[in-house]
Amino acid sequence: MMLVRFLAVVITGLALVAPASHLFVLPNKIGMPADQYFVAQSIYQGWWMLGLLLLAAAIANAALAFMTNESGARAFAIAAIALIVVNLVIFAVWTQPANAATQSWTVRPENWEALRVSWEYSHAINAGVTLLAFCAATIAALRAA
């Protein structure tokens, strides 16, 4: 049980790293001219793999919810899972369409600036959502202890 609690917290924390990094660079990127912005976006090639941490975090929190006998811990673990699902919905509705329209930021459509706003702010919101998931996972682990 201690390993499950540990994994729920650590993996959910690791899932926070990518959206938090997007949040912190947003003020510097949101006003970049197109050429600079598209170069900056190229650094994210391969970052899709970090999204797998969300799946791992959901599984770890599900294991915690399943294994604990403490109802408060279970509720917070389920809340962490729900917040991870919210993150994925935000990604599917706002982030991925921008990725698709720009072919992962290698093609510059006419509405690229609107797509940038959608992409940047969806990541910023997901930083907050994932922080809440991390807090819920931490509380669940502490209560289950």
Buried (B, 14 or more C-beta within 10 A) or exposed (E): EEEBBEBBBBBBBBBBEBBBBBBEBBEEBBEBEEEEBBEBBEEBEEEEEBBEBBEBBBBBBBBBBEBBEEEEBBBBBBBBBBBBBBBBEBBEEBBBBBBEBBEBBEEBEEEBEEBBEBBBBBBBBBBBBBBBBBBBBBBBBEBBE
